[in-house]
Amino acid sequence: MKLKSIRCIEVSPLRKESSVSLIKADDTKQEGLRYSIMFDFDQSKTMEVYEQFLINVVAPLIKDNAIVDIHGHTDIIGDEKYNLRLSVERAKEAQKILERAINKAGRKGVKFEAGGFGEDLNMSPFENNLPEERFYNRTVIIDIINPK
């Protein structure tokens, strides 16, 4: 039997940065940062690569007294109530990872808001018609609003 050699390539995570502008109730504009991480189907445990991303990339950008808004999403496969619970669990998982990292870094006064939208089509980042769109809806979005 003749063996073939297999070449392995390393895949790095996709990274896209964008800024977020939020308008406060008093009409002042506040700049922020937005990041997202993906989850495997029907999972609330963060993939190792995204856990490291949260610890090494996102957490260092959170300053003292920042507000961190985390919201989870799911695709439309499965029971709606189950998906809502899953989206909340995903958001809480990301929050735990970030809290550990910023506590270790000695950050103070950071306020977290975490929740989930489940499969709510009005809130989902993508449509749910194609498998690719459903894949990208298995996400948590993290908005960071640092004080001026």
QUIZI-V982252 format. One record per backbone hydrogen bond with DSSP energy under -0.5 kcal/mol. NH is the residue of the N-H (numbers start at 0). CO is the residue of the C=O. If there is no record, write none. Layout:
BEGIN
nh: (NH	NH)
co: (CO	CO)
END
This chain:
BEGIN
nh: (2	7	11	17	19	21	21	23	23	26	29	31	32	33	34	36	38	42	46	49	50	51	52	53	54	55	56	57	58	60	61	62	64	65	66	67	68	68	69	69	70	71	72	73	82	83	84	85	86	87	88	89	90	91	92	93	94	95	96	97	98	99	100	101	102	103	104	105	106	110	112	114	116	119	122	123	133	134	135	136	137	138	139	140	141	142	142	143	144	144	145)
co: (0	5	9	33	31	19	29	21	27	23	21	19	143	17	141	139	137	39	37	46	46	47	48	49	50	51	52	52	53	57	58	60	107	62	144	110	66	142	67	112	140	114	138	117	78	79	80	81	82	83	84	85	86	87	88	89	90	91	92	93	94	95	96	97	98	99	100	102	101	65	67	69	71	116	119	119	129	130	131	132	134	136	36	70	34	68	140	32	66	142	143)
END
